[in-house]
Amino acid sequence: MQFWRVLALLLATPAVALAGEDSQVALGRKLLAANNCNGACHQKRAPDGNALSLYTRPDRKVTSLPQLHRQVERCVANTKAMIPPDEISAVVAALNQDYYKFH
């Protein structure tokens, strides 16, 4: 009986971790949309005028998860976006899952 309880606990643990990760990604997506993070600022910086191409271009400036975090902090500070410091990691999680795919 004890074996099954331990096994159930071990199997449930990754699901809990993933649920927390998914909620971070969902929050990050909401923050990106609410603050128009893919709007005119990115559009004028993108060579092709497509705001989202900044994330997917081959010569992108951000090449690691720590760099992505620093870039999001810079963007928030420069645009005075209403994203609290403790929620920047949610924005990073959303961008990473949707575009960057860093491990």
Residue frames relative to the residue before (quaternion, step in Angstrom):
aa qw qx qy qz dx dy dz
M 1.0000 0.0000 0.0000 0.0000 0.00 0.00 0.00
Q 0.6409 0.5268 -0.3186 0.4584 3.59 0.96 -0.87
F 0.6020 0.5767 -0.3498 0.4273 3.59 1.01 -0.80
W 0.6884 0.4890 -0.2810 0.4561 3.59 0.88 -0.96
R 0.6289 0.5239 -0.3406 0.4626 3.59 1.05 -0.65
V 0.6537 0.5000 -0.3037 0.4801 3.55 0.98 -0.89
L 0.6523 0.5133 -0.3146 0.4606 3.57 0.94 -0.88
A 0.6486 0.5129 -0.3150 0.4658 3.59 0.94 -0.84
L 0.6466 0.5158 -0.3149 0.4655 3.57 0.99 -0.81
L 0.6668 0.4992 -0.3001 0.4649 3.58 0.94 -0.87
L 0.6754 0.4860 -0.2966 0.4687 3.57 0.97 -0.78
A 0.6731 0.5039 -0.2957 0.4534 3.59 1.06 -0.65
T 0.5706 0.6428 -0.3753 0.3469 3.59 1.05 -0.64
P 0.6841 0.4576 -0.3268 0.4646 3.67 0.74 -0.81
A 0.6178 0.5501 -0.3518 0.4381 3.60 1.02 -0.69
V 0.6390 0.5088 -0.3218 0.4788 3.58 1.00 -0.78
A 0.6521 0.5081 -0.3183 0.4641 3.59 0.93 -0.86
L 0.6682 0.4946 -0.3023 0.4663 3.58 0.95 -0.86
A 0.6197 0.5398 -0.3488 0.4505 3.59 1.00 -0.73
G 0.6526 0.5024 -0.3076 0.4766 3.58 1.01 -0.80
E 0.6433 0.5161 -0.3113 0.4722 3.55 1.03 -0.81
D 0.6526 0.5135 -0.3120 0.4617 3.58 0.96 -0.85
S 0.6522 0.4999 -0.3292 0.4651 3.60 0.98 -0.73
Q 0.6080 0.5360 -0.3486 0.4706 3.60 1.10 -0.63
V 0.6559 0.5043 -0.3064 0.4708 3.56 0.94 -0.91
A 0.6521 0.5141 -0.3142 0.4601 3.60 0.93 -0.88
L 0.6469 0.5016 -0.3134 0.4813 3.58 0.96 -0.84
G 0.6466 0.5303 -0.3179 0.4467 3.59 0.93 -0.86
R 0.6488 0.5107 -0.3122 0.4698 3.57 0.98 -0.84
K 0.6403 0.5172 -0.3240 0.4663 3.58 1.00 -0.80
L 0.6622 0.5053 -0.3042 0.4622 3.58 0.95 -0.88
L 0.6267 0.5321 -0.3329 0.4618 3.58 1.00 -0.80
A 0.6886 0.4724 -0.2809 0.4731 3.58 0.90 -0.90
A 0.6766 0.5154 -0.2993 0.4325 3.58 0.87 -0.95
N 0.7499 0.3729 -0.2005 0.5084 3.57 1.09 -0.69
N 0.4138 -0.7386 0.4437 0.2938 3.58 1.30 0.26
C 0.1502 0.8487 -0.4935 0.1168 3.55 1.01 0.85
N 0.7184 0.3693 -0.2567 0.5307 3.59 1.16 -0.27
G 0.4230 0.7408 -0.4199 0.3099 3.54 1.18 0.61
A 0.8761 -0.1166 0.0826 0.4604 3.51 -1.20 -0.71
C 0.6186 0.5608 -0.3592 0.4169 3.60 0.98 -0.75
H 0.7040 0.4253 -0.2630 0.5043 3.60 0.86 -0.91
Q 0.6225 0.5723 -0.3429 0.4091 3.56 1.00 -0.80
K 0.7084 0.4458 -0.2816 0.4692 3.59 0.88 -0.84
R 0.6649 0.4900 -0.3071 0.4728 3.61 1.18 -0.37
A 0.6061 0.5661 -0.3526 0.4333 3.59 1.20 -0.42
P 0.5143 -0.6740 0.4319 0.3077 3.59 -0.80 0.97
D 0.7526 0.3671 -0.2077 0.5057 3.59 1.06 -0.71
G 0.5468 -0.6443 0.3821 0.3741 3.59 1.28 0.07
N 0.5783 0.5520 -0.3757 0.4687 3.57 1.31 0.05
A 0.4365 -0.7395 0.4482 0.2486 3.58 -0.43 1.21
L 0.6958 0.4918 -0.2857 0.4386 3.59 0.91 -0.84
S 0.5629 0.6180 -0.3977 0.3781 3.59 1.15 -0.37
L 0.5108 0.6274 -0.4336 0.3968 3.61 1.19 -0.25
Y 0.6819 0.4911 -0.2834 0.4620 3.57 1.10 -0.67
T 0.7919 0.3629 -0.1516 0.4671 3.57 1.05 -0.71
R 0.4667 0.6894 -0.4587 0.3106 3.60 1.17 -0.12
P 0.5928 -0.6151 0.3879 0.3462 3.60 -1.05 0.68
D 0.7555 0.3654 -0.2009 0.5053 3.60 1.04 -0.71
R 0.1944 0.8201 -0.5223 0.1303 3.59 1.08 0.62
K 0.5503 -0.6583 0.4279 0.2840 3.52 -1.13 0.77
V 0.6939 0.4436 -0.2617 0.5033 3.59 1.08 -0.71
T 0.0089 -0.8391 0.5421 -0.0450 3.57 -0.61 1.14
S 0.7669 0.2267 -0.1707 0.5757 3.60 1.24 0.20
L 0.6532 -0.5234 0.3764 0.3971 3.56 -1.25 0.36
P 0.6502 0.4888 -0.3462 0.4673 3.66 0.89 -0.70
Q 0.6364 0.5111 -0.3349 0.4708 3.62 1.01 -0.70
L 0.6213 0.5365 -0.3395 0.4592 3.58 1.04 -0.76
H 0.6422 0.5210 -0.3185 0.4633 3.58 0.96 -0.86
R 0.6680 0.4911 -0.2996 0.4720 3.59 0.91 -0.89
Q 0.6501 0.5159 -0.3230 0.4549 3.60 0.98 -0.80
V 0.6376 0.5054 -0.3318 0.4774 3.59 0.97 -0.78
E 0.6269 0.5253 -0.3390 0.4649 3.61 0.97 -0.78
R 0.6546 0.5082 -0.3111 0.4653 3.61 0.96 -0.85
C 0.6637 0.5043 -0.3117 0.4561 3.57 0.89 -0.90
V 0.6448 0.5148 -0.3225 0.4640 3.58 0.94 -0.85
A 0.6778 0.4871 -0.2952 0.4648 3.59 0.90 -0.89
N 0.6958 0.4940 -0.2818 0.4387 3.60 0.88 -0.93
T 0.7521 0.3762 -0.2086 0.4993 3.57 1.02 -0.73
K 0.3352 -0.7534 0.4861 0.2893 3.56 1.32 -0.23
A 0.1670 0.8039 -0.5432 0.1754 3.56 1.07 0.84
M 0.4663 -0.6862 0.4939 0.2603 3.53 -1.13 0.70
I 0.3666 0.6905 -0.5262 0.3346 3.55 0.64 1.17
P 0.3490 -0.7555 0.5120 0.2129 3.59 -0.45 1.16
P 0.6437 -0.5535 0.3623 0.3847 3.61 -1.08 0.64
D 0.6891 0.4829 -0.3016 0.4483 3.61 0.97 -0.75
E 0.6867 0.4440 -0.2959 0.4936 3.63 1.24 -0.07
I 0.4136 0.7070 -0.4731 0.3245 3.59 1.25 0.06
S 0.6252 0.5436 -0.3475 0.4391 3.59 1.01 -0.71
A 0.6018 0.5417 -0.3617 0.4622 3.61 1.14 -0.52
V 0.6367 0.5095 -0.3208 0.4818 3.59 1.00 -0.80
V 0.6353 0.5213 -0.3162 0.4739 3.57 0.99 -0.86
A 0.6507 0.5197 -0.3175 0.4535 3.60 0.92 -0.88
A 0.6663 0.4991 -0.3026 0.4641 3.59 0.94 -0.85
L 0.6703 0.4882 -0.3013 0.4707 3.59 0.87 -0.91
N 0.6552 0.5150 -0.3163 0.4532 3.54 0.97 -0.83
Q 0.6856 0.4770 -0.2982 0.4621 3.59 0.86 -0.87
D 0.7448 0.4394 -0.2324 0.4452 3.58 0.90 -0.91
Y 0.8363 0.2048 -0.0667 0.5041 3.59 1.01 -0.74
Y 0.7907 0.4074 -0.2032 0.4093 3.56 0.59 -1.12
K 0.1265 -0.8485 0.4999 0.1192 3.58 1.00 -0.86
F 0.2627 0.7486 -0.5592 0.2408 3.61 0.96 0.82
H 0.3101 -0.7482 0.5556 0.1882 3.59 -1.15 0.61
